[in-house]
Amino acid sequence: MKARTMAIVLALMIPALPAYNAGVPASPAGGGQGAGRGAAAPSPYPVTQGRESRFEKIAEGVYYGTGSSGGNSPVIVGDREALIVDTKTTPAAARVFLDDLKLVTNDKPVRHAVNSHYHYDHADGNQVFRATGIDVIGHEFIKFAIDNYDILHREPFMTSQVVNGTRRIDTARKNLAEEKDPQKKPALEAVLAAALKNWDNVQEITPTAPNVTYKDRKVIDLGGREVQLLFLGRGHTNGDTVVYLPKEKIVCTGDLMELGPAYMGDGQFDEWIATLESLKKMDFETVLPGHGTPFKDGKQRITAFQGYLRDVVKQTDQFRKRGILAPEAAQKVDLSAYKDMFPNTARPGAELRGIRHIYEWLYDQEHKK
């Protein structure tokens, strides 16, 4: 099993990592950023609960879908058809989500699935949507990345899905083998079965690029409801899409702007800050992020995250110039100045993959021709 062999090699190289997303608890099922948040917190919005998915009604015909693994998926229903944002972590999760969607689409067909970016927890269900005849739409960079990056053998997939997935299996097997109390074994067997099922689900993934792309802006009419797809600039990745509902003043930001600090392993840091400035100038009241919960303090939260990005780059650069390597810098970086907005920054430390990428990014900036 090629992926498992690679996981063993990486597990020897990579220490145990904190959650993929600094602002959201880690997933017990080992999904991506904020996937599988466990028991859902009470919502201020009306909630429809599916088999695995929860839909919070943000406005008439607009829902915030959580659960069934992966990034959170806004659902937008028009008079004629429906659109969803992001397609989940695996084909299995996508199938469950599509089935649960029937609870809120009111018999309107789902015609469009938008990838906010190419990371696994937002796009690895694409193959299921395409197989059912749904158009998968994304920025032209997303198609390039999925077609060319070998995304199942690079970050963030390798650590979050392969390394952590095999580690969960090995840990579950060890715990079961060492348990002497027969009454405790059934629970441990269930944990192992869940880890093996998650691994099987990951093996089913066939990277599938969007079949519809756009460059700067695309407008979709769902029947009485306009949806704007906007590329405001590079940031979390080189091809982030913001989904905007101008009438409802709702913006779906993917991982360009989450409830908490986002994964930084593909970030373009100076451009990210500028792109967030463009986002901040838009006329919106409610943000539906790729991870976390909906929020209405968007302008203040964006400003705080811009400061976070400036500080993490500045501090990392200082460590780098002192000859400190990325793993040590990741432990030392102090972003507690943002703890009021992002509580998980109260203690020193940042996600290692992001700090490593900042080292690479700073080197590239210094050697630009």
DRENTIBA-635552 format. One line per field, with one value per residue (C-alpha): residue number from 1; residue in one letter; x, y, z. Coordinates in steps of 0.5 Angstrom, whole numbers. Layout:
BEGIN
drenro <- c(NUM ...)
fimi <- c(A ...)
px <- c(X ...)
py <- c(Y ...)
pz <- c(Z ...)
//
This chain:
BEGIN
drenro <- c(1 2 3 4 5 6 7 8 9 10 11 12 13 14 15 16 17 18 19 20 21 22 23 24 25 26 27 28 29 30 31 32 33 34 35 36 37 38 39 40 41 42 43 44 45 46 47 48 49 50 51 52 53 54 55 56 57 58 59 60 61 62 63 64 65 66 67 68 69 70 71 72 73 74 75 76 77 78 79 80 81 82 83 84 85 86 87 88 89 90 91 92 93 94 95 96 97 98 99 100 101 102 103 104 105 106 107 108 109 110 111 112 113 114 115 116 117 118 119 120 121 122 123 124 125 126 127 128 129 130 131 132 133 134 135 136 137 138 139 140 141 142 143 144 145 146 147 148 149 150 151 152 153 154 155 156 157 158 159 160 161 162 163 164 165 166 167 168 169 170 171 172 173 174 175 176 177 178 179 180 181 182 183 184 185 186 187 188 189 190 191 192 193 194 195 196 197 198 199 200 201 202 203 204 205 206 207 208 209 210 211 212 213 214 215 216 217 218 219 220 221 222 223 224 225 226 227 228 229 230 231 232 233 234 235 236 237 238 239 240 241 242 243 244 245 246 247 248 249 250 251 252 253 254 255 256 257 258 259 260 261 262 263 264 265 266 267 268 269 270 271 272 273 274 275 276 277 278 279 280 281 282 283 284 285 286 287 288 289 290 291 292 293 294 295 296 297 298 299 300 301 302 303 304 305 306 307 308 309 310 311 312 313 314 315 316 317 318 319 320 321 322 323 324 325 326 327 328 329 330 331 332 333 334 335 336 337 338 339 340 341 342 343 344 345 346 347 348 349 350 351 352 353 354 355 356 357 358 359 360 361 362 363 364 365 366 367 368 369)
fimi <- c(M K A R T M A I V L A L M I P A L P A Y N A G V P A S P A G G G Q G A G R G A A A P S P Y P V T Q G R E S R F E K I A E G V Y Y G T G S S G G N S P V I V G D R E A L I V D T K T T P A A A R V F L D D L K L V T N D K P V R H A V N S H Y H Y D H A D G N Q V F R A T G I D V I G H E F I K F A I D N Y D I L H R E P F M T S Q V V N G T R R I D T A R K N L A E E K D P Q K K P A L E A V L A A A L K N W D N V Q E I T P T A P N V T Y K D R K V I D L G G R E V Q L L F L G R G H T N G D T V V Y L P K E K I V C T G D L M E L G P A Y M G D G Q F D E W I A T L E S L K K M D F E T V L P G H G T P F K D G K Q R I T A F Q G Y L R D V V K Q T D Q F R K R G I L A P E A A Q K V D L S A Y K D M F P N T A R P G A E L R G I R H I Y E W L Y D Q E H K K)
px <- c(0 4 0 1 9 9 6 10 16 13 11 18 20 14 12 5 2 -3 -10 -10 -14 -11 -18 -22 -22 -18 -23 -24 -25 -18 -21 -19 -19 -25 -28 -32 -33 -36 -42 -45 -45 -52 -54 -57 -61 -66 -63 -65 -61 -59 -56 -49 -50 -53 -56 -57 -62 -58 -63 -69 -66 -59 -56 -49 -48 -43 -42 -40 -33 -29 -30 -37 -41 -46 -52 -56 -63 -66 -73 -70 -64 -59 -52 -47 -40 -35 -35 -33 -27 -28 -33 -37 -38 -40 -45 -48 -48 -52 -57 -58 -58 -65 -68 -67 -67 -74 -74 -70 -64 -57 -54 -47 -42 -37 -30 -27 -20 -17 -15 -17 -23 -26 -25 -24 -32 -31 -32 -39 -42 -39 -42 -49 -48 -47 -42 -36 -34 -27 -22 -18 -12 -16 -16 -9 -7 -11 -9 -1 0 -1 -5 -5 2 3 1 -4 -7 -1 -1 -8 -10 -5 0 -6 -10 -5 -3 -10 -10 -4 -6 -13 -10 -4 -10 -14 -8 -6 -13 -14 -22 -27 -32 -28 -26 -32 -31 -24 -26 -31 -25 -21 -27 -28 -21 -20 -27 -24 -18 -22 -26 -19 -17 -23 -21 -20 -17 -23 -22 -27 -31 -32 -27 -27 -22 -24 -32 -37 -45 -50 -57 -61 -68 -69 -63 -56 -49 -43 -36 -30 -23 -20 -13 -8 -8 -10 -8 -7 -14 -19 -26 -31 -38 -42 -50 -51 -58 -57 -51 -48 -41 -38 -30 -28 -21 -19 -22 -24 -27 -20 -13 -13 -8 -2 2 0 -1 2 3 3 -2 -7 -7 -8 -14 -17 -17 -21 -26 -26 -29 -35 -42 -43 -46 -45 -39 -40 -33 -30 -29 -32 -39 -42 -40 -42 -36 -33 -29 -26 -24 -21 -17 -15 -13 -9 -5 -4 -1 4 6 7 11 15 17 19 23 27 28 30 35 38 39 33 30 23 21 24 21 14 14 17 13 8 1 -2 -4 -9 -12 -18 -21 -17 -17 -13 -7 -6 0 6 6 4 3 9 7 5 12 16 12 14 21 20 16 21 27 23 22 29 31 26 29)
py <- c(0 6 11 7 6 14 15 11 15 21 19 18 25 29 30 30 36 40 41 43 49 54 56 50 44 37 32 26 22 26 30 36 43 43 37 33 38 32 35 41 47 50 55 62 59 54 48 42 35 30 23 26 34 39 45 52 57 63 67 64 59 60 54 53 46 42 35 29 31 36 44 47 48 53 51 57 55 59 59 54 50 50 51 48 51 45 38 35 30 24 21 17 24 27 22 23 30 30 25 30 36 34 36 43 44 43 39 44 40 41 44 47 45 51 49 55 52 46 43 36 38 42 39 31 30 33 26 24 31 30 23 26 31 37 42 43 50 53 58 56 55 50 46 47 45 38 37 38 38 30 33 26 26 33 37 38 32 27 29 30 24 19 20 22 16 11 13 13 5 4 7 4 -3 -2 0 -6 -11 -8 -8 -14 -12 -15 -10 -5 -8 -7 0 0 -5 1 6 1 0 7 9 3 5 12 10 6 12 16 10 12 19 20 27 31 38 43 42 49 55 62 68 74 74 69 70 65 66 60 63 69 69 72 69 72 68 73 72 78 76 70 69 62 59 62 61 62 64 68 67 73 74 81 82 78 81 74 72 65 66 59 58 65 68 63 64 63 63 58 53 57 52 55 62 68 72 79 78 75 81 85 80 81 88 87 83 88 93 89 90 84 83 75 71 64 61 55 52 55 58 64 71 78 81 80 87 87 79 80 86 82 76 81 83 76 74 80 78 71 73 78 73 67 72 74 67 65 70 68 61 58 52 52 46 51 57 54 52 59 64 68 71 71 79 76 71 76 74 68 64 58 63 64 60 60 56 55 50 47 46 53 56 51 55 62 60 58 64 68 65 66 73 74 71 74 76)
pz <- c(0 -3 2 8 7 5 12 16 13 15 22 23 21 23 30 33 30 33 30 22 24 30 31 32 36 33 30 33 27 24 18 16 19 24 21 26 31 36 39 36 40 40 34 34 28 26 25 21 23 17 18 19 17 20 17 20 17 16 11 7 2 5 10 13 13 18 19 15 15 12 11 12 6 5 1 -3 -6 -11 -14 -20 -17 -11 -11 -5 -3 -2 -3 3 5 1 -4 2 6 -1 -2 5 5 -2 1 7 3 1 7 6 -2 -2 -9 -12 -16 -14 -20 -18 -13 -12 -9 -5 -6 -8 -1 0 6 1 -6 -5 -6 -13 -16 -13 -15 -22 -23 -21 -27 -22 -25 -20 -21 -19 -20 -26 -21 -18 -24 -25 -18 -18 -25 -23 -16 -14 -9 -5 -4 -1 4 7 5 7 14 16 12 11 17 22 19 20 26 29 26 30 36 36 35 40 45 44 44 51 54 59 61 57 58 55 49 45 45 43 37 35 35 31 26 25 24 19 15 15 12 7 5 4 -1 -6 -7 -15 -15 -20 -22 -23 -30 -30 -29 -28 -28 -24 -23 -25 -23 -23 -23 -19 -20 -16 -13 -15 -13 -15 -15 -14 -14 -10 -10 -8 0 3 -4 -10 -12 -7 -9 -5 -6 -5 -4 -5 -3 3 5 6 4 4 5 5 9 6 13 18 25 27 24 18 16 13 9 2 4 0 6 3 -2 3 7 1 -1 6 5 -1 3 8 4 1 3 8 15 16 14 13 14 11 19 25 26 22 25 24 27 20 19 26 26 19 22 27 22 18 24 26 19 20 26 25 19 23 28 24 20 26 29 22 22 28 25 29 25 23 29 34 31 31 39 40 36 41 38 44 43 39 44 45 38 37 44 41 41 48 49 45 39 32 27 24 17 17 20 15 9 12 12 4 3 6 2 -5 -3 -2 -8 -13 -20)
//
